[in-house]
Amino acid sequence: MDEIKGNSAYNSARNSTYWQQLQMLAKQPWSLAALFAQDASRATRFSMQAGALYMDYSKQCIDEQVLASLLQLAESCELSTRIDALMQGAMVNTSEARAALHTALRLPETVTLPVDGQNIVADVHGSLSQVARLSERVRSGTWRGFSGQAITDVVNIGVGGSDLGPLMATTALDEWADTDIEVHFVSNMDGTQLDNLLKHLNPETTLFIISSKSFGTVDTLSNAKTALSWLLATAKLRAGTEDSVLRRHFIGISANSEKMSAWGIHPEHQLQLWEWVGGRFSLWSAIGLAIAIRIGMAGFKELLSGAHSMDEHFAQTDFAENVPVLLGLLAVWNSTFLQVNAHTVLPYDGRLSYLPSYLTQLEMESNGKSVTQHGDHIDYDTCPILWGEIGSNAQHAFYQLLHQGTQQVSCDFIACARRYSGQSQNAPLQQQHELSLANCLAQSRVLAFGNAALQETEVQVASAADKYKYYRGNQPSTTLLIDELTPHSLGSLIALYEHKVYVMASIWDINPFDQWGVEMGKQMAESVHQAMQQAGESQFDSSTNQLLKHIQQLS
């Protein structure tokens, strides 16, 4: 495969006539009830399947003209060329002058992908072999702690993508766990998570994974330092040494081998990342070690395979039938043109409890930008505010706002069509699953059509005069049905959203692979921390100075 050089000179969708056309179309009075009344085949035409994922987007405020204009908008900004550039290792991360090759992390071993003269697929599979070797040592009981006992608990210390990715995946796939080894996750720098966890763990049988691309993240290293102190407190009583504790109880995952070594991670227990892997796209790499420990390497490879199948669909399928492309275009239509500036993710499956948090980072850290790749300030809305919750919990929390509030909110409903099937002993659970599915479909229906969703045979919950019980409807939504949740289908689902993000960024002409907006606050914290430890007046703004003074008085 030939290398492609970075190119930030793509055509801008903003300058396209289709952009102006969509602006005009957005001014129409869109009514989902009217759209369905006018077209009996609407649901069939605005739905499709890709592998185990079925997408119904008929409840979006679009018609054939809007869809055609969105597809033409994608062509106008050379989306096909941008997708090729992403897949083949071009410099798509323009502000940091590097590729963004998370798709390479799930390429088959037989493929060759040269980037700067290096076949990175060989590097990736070399790292996966290390993941397989270390995870099997832990799972088989051959990895021993400083006192000679086998590992019973693994703690992943990371933050952002180094935490949210493996946490989300291990939770979703816990049914595939085939080991008694428990996997835990720690991310918050205030120590609460770690403190609560260490009270219940045995230092002699606990292994820590320090996941940090830079190996300089203060959140992660502060937790790692506390974990080391906890281990040493016991090891000294048992005549262990610090070198033994570091070697037997820590694995490092980073792009910075020097810092891992300086911290004390043994070279054999260092797993490599690369600069072209962004944190929020990294669960497919060695960052997924915790997943491999919990569900086995075979299950982890199925996760990778599912993502790769979505990569192929994204790269090879016509845009009109391309699920990630359409999902991204619909998001642009809602946010930029309809000014629907809030979006919620609603999984009706408890196994996907961390998916909304994962997607919150994936979308808002990637596309929460106001400057184009050319350095121009943007005069249109980009990423909406995103949040979400398990459907049944959300129904008793913020659905009130969705149904009767003043805000327009777009929604993604996500559910699994099959669960507990073929298990006669689980008939009650099967009924609960069906009830959850019924709620998923019912809620999207009421959000779309409001009181008009009620049939004549159904109980009328409100008269036209009872304004407190009125549901206006017309809230746009997409429903994603997964045939069945497996490592493969979960991989496809996550990759679908990764590619959705890239499509949105391409239309908006922004770089989704940097995150400069998170840096200044972290740098400022160092100055504030120094001031907190010193007596005397601080030299910040009056509010910060006053807050520091109050904290110091209580210390």
C-alpha positions as CSV (number, residue, x, y, z in Angstrom):
1,M,0.0,0.0,0.0
2,D,1.4,3.3,-1.0
3,E,2.0,6.0,1.5
4,I,-0.1,9.2,1.3
5,K,1.3,12.5,2.3
6,G,-0.6,14.8,4.7
7,N,-2.9,17.3,3.0
8,S,-4.8,20.1,4.7
9,A,-5.8,21.6,1.4
10,Y,-9.1,19.8,0.9
11,N,-12.1,21.7,-0.3
12,S,-14.2,23.2,2.4
13,A,-17.8,22.1,2.8
14,R,-18.6,25.5,4.2
15,N,-17.9,27.0,0.7
16,S,-20.1,24.5,-1.1
17,T,-23.4,25.5,-2.6
18,Y,-24.9,22.4,-0.8
19,W,-24.1,24.1,2.5
20,Q,-26.3,27.1,1.5
21,Q,-28.9,24.7,0.2
22,L,-29.0,22.9,3.5
23,Q,-29.3,26.2,5.4
24,M,-32.4,27.0,3.3
25,L,-33.9,23.5,3.9
26,A,-33.3,23.8,7.6
27,K,-35.7,26.8,7.7
28,Q,-38.7,24.6,6.7
29,P,-41.1,23.7,9.5
30,W,-40.1,20.1,10.0
31,S,-42.7,17.7,11.4
32,L,-41.9,14.0,11.9
33,A,-45.6,13.2,12.2
34,A,-46.2,14.8,8.8
35,L,-43.2,13.1,7.2
36,F,-44.5,9.7,8.3
37,A,-48.1,10.5,7.2
38,Q,-46.9,11.4,3.8
39,D,-44.8,8.4,3.1
40,A,-45.7,4.9,4.1
41,S,-42.4,3.5,3.0
42,R,-40.3,6.0,5.0
43,A,-39.0,3.5,7.6
44,T,-37.9,1.1,4.9
45,R,-36.0,3.7,2.9
46,F,-34.3,5.3,5.9
47,S,-32.8,2.2,7.5
48,M,-30.0,-0.2,6.7
49,Q,-27.8,-2.9,8.1
50,A,-24.0,-3.3,8.4
51,G,-22.9,-6.6,9.9
52,A,-24.7,-7.1,13.2
53,L,-25.8,-3.4,13.4
54,Y,-29.2,-2.3,12.1
55,M,-29.8,1.5,11.9
56,D,-33.2,3.1,11.6
57,Y,-32.9,6.9,11.1
58,S,-36.4,7.5,9.8
59,K,-37.2,9.5,12.9
60,Q,-34.7,12.2,11.9
61,C,-36.1,15.4,10.5
62,I,-35.0,14.7,6.9
63,D,-36.4,13.9,3.6
64,E,-34.9,12.7,0.3
65,Q,-33.8,16.2,-0.6
66,V,-32.0,16.8,2.7
67,L,-30.3,13.4,2.4
68,A,-29.2,14.1,-1.2
69,S,-27.8,17.5,-0.2
70,L,-25.9,15.9,2.8
71,L,-24.4,13.3,0.6
72,Q,-23.4,16.0,-1.9
73,L,-21.9,18.0,0.9
74,A,-19.8,15.0,1.8
75,E,-18.6,14.8,-1.8
76,S,-17.9,18.5,-1.9
77,C,-15.3,18.3,0.9
78,E,-13.6,15.2,-0.6
79,L,-14.7,12.9,2.1
80,S,-13.6,9.8,0.1
81,T,-10.1,11.2,-0.1
82,R,-10.1,12.1,3.6
83,I,-11.1,8.5,4.5
84,D,-8.3,7.1,2.3
85,A,-5.9,9.4,4.0
86,L,-7.0,8.3,7.5
87,M,-6.7,4.6,6.6
88,Q,-3.4,4.8,4.9
89,G,-1.4,6.8,7.4
90,A,-1.5,10.3,6.0
91,M,-0.8,13.3,8.4
92,V,-4.5,13.8,9.2
93,N,-3.6,15.2,12.7
94,T,-2.4,18.4,11.2
95,S,-1.7,20.4,14.3
96,E,0.6,17.7,15.7
97,A,2.0,16.7,12.2
98,R,1.2,13.0,12.6
99,A,-1.1,10.2,11.4
100,A,-4.1,8.9,13.4
101,L,-3.9,5.2,12.8
102,H,-6.2,3.6,15.3
103,T,-7.6,1.6,12.3
104,A,-4.2,0.0,11.9
105,L,-4.5,-1.4,15.4
106,R,-7.1,-3.9,14.2
107,L,-5.6,-4.8,10.8
108,P,-5.0,-8.5,10.1
109,E,-1.4,-9.6,10.5
110,T,-1.2,-10.5,6.8
111,V,-1.7,-6.9,5.7
112,T,1.2,-4.5,5.1
113,L,0.8,-0.8,5.8
114,P,4.1,1.3,5.4
115,V,4.2,4.6,7.1
116,D,7.5,6.5,6.9
117,G,9.1,3.4,5.6
118,Q,8.0,1.2,8.5
119,N,5.4,-1.6,8.3
120,I,3.4,-0.6,11.3
121,V,1.2,-3.7,11.1
122,A,4.2,-5.8,12.1
123,D,4.8,-3.4,15.0
124,V,1.1,-3.7,16.1
125,H,1.1,-7.4,16.1
126,G,4.4,-7.5,17.9
127,S,2.8,-5.5,20.7
128,L,-0.3,-7.8,20.6
129,S,2.0,-10.7,21.1
130,Q,3.3,-9.1,24.2
131,V,-0.3,-8.4,25.4
132,A,-1.1,-12.1,24.8
133,R,2.1,-13.3,26.7
134,L,1.6,-11.1,29.7
135,S,-2.2,-11.6,29.9
136,E,-1.8,-15.4,29.7
137,R,0.9,-15.3,32.5
138,V,-1.6,-13.5,34.7
139,R,-4.6,-15.6,33.7
140,S,-2.8,-18.9,34.1
141,G,-1.5,-18.1,37.6
142,T,2.2,-18.2,36.6
143,W,2.6,-14.5,37.4
144,R,3.4,-14.3,41.0
145,G,3.5,-11.4,43.5
146,F,6.4,-10.6,45.8
147,S,5.4,-13.3,48.3
148,G,4.9,-16.0,45.6
149,Q,1.2,-16.0,45.5
150,A,-0.7,-15.8,42.2
151,I,-2.5,-12.6,41.1
152,T,-6.2,-12.4,42.0
153,D,-6.8,-8.7,41.2
154,V,-5.7,-6.3,38.4
155,V,-6.0,-2.6,38.8
156,N,-5.8,-0.4,35.6
157,I,-4.6,3.1,36.5
158,G,-5.2,5.5,33.8
159,V,-7.4,8.5,32.9
160,G,-9.4,9.6,29.8
161,G,-9.1,7.0,27.0
162,S,-6.7,4.9,29.0
163,D,-9.5,4.4,31.5
164,L,-12.8,4.9,29.8
165,G,-12.1,2.5,26.9
166,P,-11.1,-0.6,28.8
167,L,-13.6,0.1,31.5
168,M,-16.4,0.4,29.0
169,A,-15.4,-2.8,27.1
170,T,-14.7,-5.0,30.1
171,T,-18.0,-4.0,31.7
172,A,-19.9,-4.7,28.4
173,L,-18.2,-8.0,27.8
174,D,-18.1,-9.4,31.4
175,E,-20.3,-12.3,30.3
176,W,-17.3,-13.5,28.3
177,A,-15.0,-13.4,31.3
178,D,-13.5,-16.9,31.8
179,T,-11.3,-16.2,34.8
180,D,-11.7,-15.5,38.5
181,I,-9.3,-12.6,38.3
182,E,-11.1,-9.3,39.0
183,V,-10.2,-6.2,37.0
184,H,-10.7,-2.8,38.6
185,F,-10.2,0.8,37.3
186,V,-8.8,3.9,39.0
187,S,-8.7,7.3,37.3
188,N,-9.6,10.2,39.7
189,M,-6.5,12.0,41.1
190,D,-8.2,12.8,44.4
191,G,-7.5,9.3,45.6
192,T,-11.1,8.4,46.5
193,Q,-11.3,5.4,44.0
194,L,-7.9,4.1,45.0
195,D,-8.4,4.5,48.7
196,N,-11.7,2.6,48.6
197,L,-10.2,-0.1,46.5
198,L,-7.1,-0.7,48.5
199,K,-9.1,-1.3,51.6
200,H,-10.4,-4.5,50.1
201,L,-7.4,-5.8,48.1
202,N,-4.5,-8.0,49.1
203,P,-1.2,-6.3,48.2
204,E,0.4,-9.7,47.8
205,T,-1.9,-10.7,44.9
206,T,-2.6,-7.3,43.2
207,L,-1.1,-6.3,39.9
208,F,-1.2,-2.7,38.7
209,I,-1.3,-1.6,35.1
210,I,-0.1,2.0,34.6
211,S,-1.6,3.3,31.3
212,S,-0.3,6.6,30.1
213,K,0.7,7.5,26.6
214,S,3.1,10.2,27.9
215,F,3.8,8.5,31.3
216,G,3.7,12.0,32.6
217,T,0.0,12.5,33.4
218,V,-0.2,13.7,37.0
219,D,-3.6,12.0,37.6
220,T,-2.2,8.6,36.7
221,L,1.2,8.9,38.3
222,S,-0.2,10.2,41.6
223,N,-2.3,7.1,41.9
224,A,0.6,4.9,40.8
225,K,2.8,6.4,43.5
226,T,0.2,5.7,46.2
227,A,-0.2,2.2,44.9
228,L,3.6,1.6,45.2
229,S,3.7,3.0,48.7
230,W,0.8,0.7,49.7
231,L,2.7,-2.4,48.3
232,L,6.0,-1.4,49.9
233,A,4.4,-1.0,53.3
234,T,3.5,-4.7,53.2
235,A,6.5,-5.9,51.3
236,K,8.9,-4.6,53.8
237,L,7.2,-6.5,56.6
238,R,7.7,-9.6,54.4
239,A,11.3,-8.8,53.6
240,G,10.5,-7.9,50.0
241,T,12.5,-5.3,48.2
242,E,11.3,-2.3,46.1
243,D,12.8,-3.8,43.0
244,S,10.9,-7.0,43.6
245,V,7.6,-5.1,44.1
246,L,8.1,-3.1,41.0
247,R,9.0,-6.1,38.9
248,R,6.2,-8.3,40.2
249,H,3.3,-5.9,40.6
250,F,3.5,-3.3,37.8
251,I,3.1,-3.3,34.1
252,G,3.5,0.0,32.1
253,I,1.8,0.9,28.8
254,S,3.2,4.1,27.2
255,A,4.8,5.6,24.2
256,N,7.7,6.8,26.5
257,S,9.9,3.9,27.4
258,E,12.5,6.2,29.1
259,K,9.9,7.5,31.6
260,M,8.6,4.0,32.3
261,S,12.1,2.8,33.0
262,A,12.9,5.8,35.2
263,W,9.7,5.1,37.2
264,G,10.9,1.6,37.8
265,I,8.9,-0.5,35.3
266,H,10.9,-3.6,34.3
267,P,11.7,-3.6,30.5
268,E,10.0,-7.0,30.0
269,H,6.8,-5.5,31.5
270,Q,6.7,-2.4,29.3
271,L,4.1,-2.4,26.5
272,Q,4.4,0.0,23.6
273,L,2.1,2.7,22.3
274,W,2.8,5.0,19.4
275,E,2.4,8.7,18.8
276,W,-0.1,8.0,16.1
277,V,-2.5,6.5,18.7
278,G,-4.8,9.0,20.4
279,G,-5.8,8.2,23.9
280,R,-9.6,8.1,23.1
281,F,-8.9,5.8,20.2
282,S,-6.5,3.5,22.0
283,L,-8.5,0.6,23.6
284,W,-7.5,-1.5,20.5
285,S,-3.8,-1.3,21.5
286,A,-1.9,-2.5,24.5
287,I,-4.2,-0.2,26.5
288,G,-6.7,-3.1,26.1
289,L,-4.5,-5.4,28.3
290,A,-7.1,-5.3,31.1
291,I,-9.8,-6.5,28.5
292,A,-7.5,-9.3,27.4
293,I,-6.9,-10.4,31.0
294,R,-10.6,-10.5,31.7
295,I,-12.0,-12.1,28.6
296,G,-8.9,-13.8,27.1
297,M,-6.9,-12.9,24.1
298,A,-9.3,-14.7,21.7
299,G,-12.1,-12.5,22.9
300,F,-9.9,-9.4,22.6
301,K,-9.1,-10.4,19.0
302,E,-12.8,-10.8,18.2
303,L,-13.2,-7.2,19.5
304,L,-10.5,-6.1,17.0
305,S,-12.1,-8.1,14.2
306,G,-15.4,-6.5,14.7
307,A,-13.8,-3.0,14.5
308,H,-11.9,-4.0,11.4
309,S,-15.2,-5.1,9.7
310,M,-16.6,-1.7,10.3
311,D,-13.4,-0.1,9.0
312,E,-13.9,-2.0,5.8
313,H,-17.6,-1.0,5.6
314,F,-16.6,2.6,6.1
315,A,-13.8,2.6,3.5
316,Q,-15.6,0.6,0.8
317,T,-19.3,1.3,1.0
318,D,-21.1,3.9,-1.1
319,F,-22.0,6.9,1.1
320,A,-25.8,6.3,0.6
321,E,-25.4,2.9,2.3
322,N,-22.6,3.8,4.6
323,V,-23.7,3.6,8.3
324,P,-20.9,5.8,9.8
325,V,-21.1,8.3,7.0
326,L,-24.9,8.7,7.4
327,L,-24.6,8.8,11.2
328,G,-22.1,11.6,10.9
329,L,-24.0,13.5,8.3
330,L,-27.2,13.4,10.4
331,A,-25.2,14.8,13.4
332,V,-24.0,17.7,11.2
333,W,-27.5,18.3,10.0
334,N,-28.9,18.5,13.5
335,S,-26.1,20.5,15.1
336,T,-25.0,22.9,12.3
337,F,-28.2,23.4,10.4
338,L,-31.1,22.7,12.7
339,Q,-29.2,24.1,15.7
340,V,-30.0,21.1,17.8
341,N,-27.1,21.6,20.2
342,A,-27.6,18.7,22.6
343,H,-27.4,15.0,22.0
344,T,-28.0,12.1,24.3
345,V,-27.0,8.4,24.0
346,L,-29.5,6.0,25.5
347,P,-28.4,2.3,25.7
348,Y,-31.3,0.0,26.7
349,D,-28.8,-2.6,28.0
350,G,-27.1,-2.5,31.3
351,R,-24.0,-4.0,29.9
352,L,-23.4,-0.8,28.0
353,S,-23.6,1.4,31.1
354,Y,-20.3,3.1,30.4
355,L,-20.9,3.6,26.7
356,P,-22.4,7.1,27.1
357,S,-19.3,8.3,29.1
358,Y,-17.0,6.8,26.5
359,L,-18.8,8.5,23.7
360,T,-18.9,11.8,25.6
361,Q,-15.1,11.9,25.5
362,L,-14.8,10.5,22.0
363,E,-17.1,13.1,20.5
364,M,-16.6,16.2,22.6
365,E,-12.8,16.0,23.0
366,S,-12.5,15.2,19.3
367,N,-14.9,17.7,17.8
368,G,-15.3,20.4,20.5
369,K,-13.4,22.8,18.3
370,S,-13.9,26.4,17.0
371,V,-11.0,26.8,14.6
372,T,-10.6,25.0,11.3
373,Q,-7.5,23.1,10.2
374,H,-6.4,26.2,8.4
375,G,-6.6,28.4,11.6
376,D,-9.8,30.2,10.7
377,H,-12.4,30.9,13.3
378,I,-15.6,29.0,12.7
379,D,-18.9,30.7,12.3
380,Y,-21.2,27.6,12.6
381,D,-22.0,25.2,15.3
382,T,-19.8,22.1,15.6
383,C,-20.0,19.4,18.3
384,P,-23.2,19.3,20.4
385,I,-23.2,18.8,24.2
386,L,-23.4,15.1,24.6
387,W,-24.4,13.0,27.6
388,G,-26.4,9.8,28.3
389,E,-27.5,7.1,30.6
390,I,-28.9,3.6,30.6
391,G,-32.4,3.9,29.2
392,S,-34.5,2.8,32.2
393,N,-32.5,5.1,34.5
394,A,-32.7,8.0,32.0
395,Q,-36.5,7.6,31.8
396,H,-36.7,8.4,35.5
397,A,-34.2,11.3,35.3
398,F,-34.0,13.5,32.3
399,Y,-36.7,12.2,29.9
400,Q,-38.9,14.8,31.5
401,L,-36.8,17.4,29.7
402,L,-36.7,15.4,26.5
403,H,-40.5,15.1,26.3
404,Q,-41.7,18.4,27.7
405,G,-38.7,20.7,28.1
406,T,-37.9,23.7,25.9
407,Q,-34.7,22.3,24.4
408,Q,-34.3,20.4,21.2
409,V,-32.3,17.3,21.8
410,S,-31.3,14.6,19.3
411,C,-31.1,11.0,20.6
412,D,-29.4,7.7,19.8
413,F,-31.3,4.7,21.1
414,I,-29.1,1.6,21.3
415,A,-30.5,-1.9,22.1
416,C,-29.7,-5.6,21.6
417,A,-32.4,-7.5,19.7
418,R,-31.5,-10.8,21.3
419,R,-30.5,-11.7,24.8
420,Y,-31.0,-14.8,27.1
421,S,-32.4,-16.6,24.0
422,G,-32.3,-20.4,24.2
423,Q,-32.0,-20.4,28.0
424,S,-35.3,-21.9,29.3
425,Q,-34.1,-21.3,32.9
426,N,-33.9,-17.6,32.2
427,A,-37.5,-17.1,31.1
428,P,-38.0,-14.2,33.6
429,L,-34.8,-12.5,32.4
430,Q,-36.0,-12.9,28.8
431,Q,-39.3,-11.2,29.7
432,Q,-37.3,-8.3,31.3
433,H,-35.3,-8.0,28.1
434,E,-38.4,-7.8,26.1
435,L,-39.8,-5.2,28.4
436,S,-36.6,-3.1,28.0
437,L,-36.9,-3.4,24.2
438,A,-40.5,-2.3,24.4
439,N,-39.5,0.8,26.4
440,C,-36.8,1.6,23.9
441,L,-39.2,1.5,20.9
442,A,-42.0,3.3,22.8
443,Q,-39.8,6.1,24.0
444,S,-38.4,6.9,20.6
445,R,-42.0,6.8,19.2
446,V,-43.3,9.3,21.8
447,L,-40.3,11.5,21.3
448,A,-41.0,11.6,17.6
449,F,-44.8,11.9,17.6
450,G,-45.9,13.2,21.0
451,N,-49.5,12.8,21.8
452,A,-50.2,11.9,18.2
453,A,-48.4,8.6,18.8
454,L,-51.4,7.3,20.7
455,Q,-53.7,5.1,18.7
456,E,-57.5,5.3,18.9
457,T,-57.4,1.9,20.7
458,E,-55.0,3.2,23.4
459,V,-56.0,5.1,26.5
460,Q,-55.9,8.8,25.9
461,V,-53.7,10.1,28.7
462,A,-54.6,13.7,28.2
463,S,-57.1,15.9,26.5
464,A,-56.0,18.7,24.3
465,A,-56.9,21.1,27.1
466,D,-54.7,19.3,29.7
467,K,-51.5,21.2,28.9
468,Y,-49.5,19.6,31.7
469,K,-49.8,16.2,30.1
470,Y,-49.1,17.4,26.6
471,Y,-46.2,15.8,24.6
472,R,-45.1,17.9,21.7
473,G,-42.9,15.3,20.0
474,N,-40.7,16.2,17.0
475,Q,-37.5,15.2,18.9
476,P,-35.2,13.6,16.3
477,S,-33.7,10.2,17.0
478,T,-31.8,7.3,15.5
479,T,-32.2,3.7,16.7
480,L,-29.3,1.3,16.5
481,L,-30.2,-2.4,17.1
482,I,-27.4,-4.9,17.7
483,D,-28.3,-8.4,16.7
484,E,-26.6,-9.7,19.8
485,L,-23.9,-8.2,22.0
486,T,-20.6,-10.0,21.5
487,P,-17.0,-8.9,21.4
488,H,-17.3,-8.7,17.6
489,S,-20.5,-6.6,17.5
490,L,-19.2,-4.4,20.3
491,G,-16.0,-3.7,18.3
492,S,-18.2,-2.8,15.3
493,L,-20.3,-0.4,17.4
494,I,-17.3,1.4,18.8
495,A,-15.6,1.8,15.4
496,L,-18.9,3.1,14.0
497,Y,-18.8,6.0,16.4
498,E,-15.1,6.6,15.8
499,H,-15.8,7.0,12.1
500,K,-18.9,9.1,12.8
501,V,-16.6,11.5,14.6
502,Y,-14.3,11.7,11.6
503,V,-17.1,12.3,9.2
504,M,-18.4,15.2,11.3
505,A,-14.8,16.7,11.6
506,S,-14.4,16.4,7.8
507,I,-17.5,18.4,7.1
508,W,-16.6,21.0,9.7
509,D,-13.0,21.1,8.5
510,I,-11.6,20.6,12.0
511,N,-8.9,18.3,13.4
512,P,-10.5,15.7,15.6
513,F,-7.2,14.2,16.8
514,D,-5.7,16.9,19.0
515,Q,-7.0,18.2,22.3
516,W,-5.2,21.4,23.1
517,G,-8.3,22.6,25.0
518,V,-7.4,20.4,28.0
519,E,-3.8,21.5,28.3
520,M,-3.9,25.0,29.7
521,G,-5.9,24.1,32.8
522,K,-3.4,21.3,33.6
523,Q,-0.5,23.7,33.2
524,M,-2.2,26.3,35.4
525,A,-2.8,23.7,38.1
526,E,1.0,23.4,38.6
527,S,1.3,27.1,39.4
528,V,-1.8,27.0,41.7
529,H,-0.4,23.9,43.5
530,Q,2.9,25.7,44.1
531,A,1.1,28.7,45.5
532,M,-1.1,26.5,47.7
533,Q,2.1,25.2,49.4
534,Q,3.6,28.6,50.1
535,A,2.7,31.3,52.6
536,G,1.9,34.8,51.5
537,E,-0.2,36.5,48.9
538,S,-0.8,34.7,45.6
539,Q,-0.5,36.5,42.3
540,F,-3.6,35.3,40.5
541,D,-7.0,36.9,39.9
542,S,-8.8,38.0,43.0
543,S,-11.2,35.1,43.0
544,T,-8.5,32.4,42.9
545,N,-6.4,34.3,45.5
546,Q,-9.4,34.4,47.8
547,L,-10.1,30.7,47.4
548,L,-6.5,29.8,48.0
549,K,-6.5,31.9,51.1
550,H,-9.6,30.2,52.4
551,I,-8.1,26.7,51.7
552,Q,-4.8,27.6,53.5
553,Q,-6.7,28.9,56.5
554,L,-8.4,25.5,56.9
555,S,-5.2,23.5,56.3
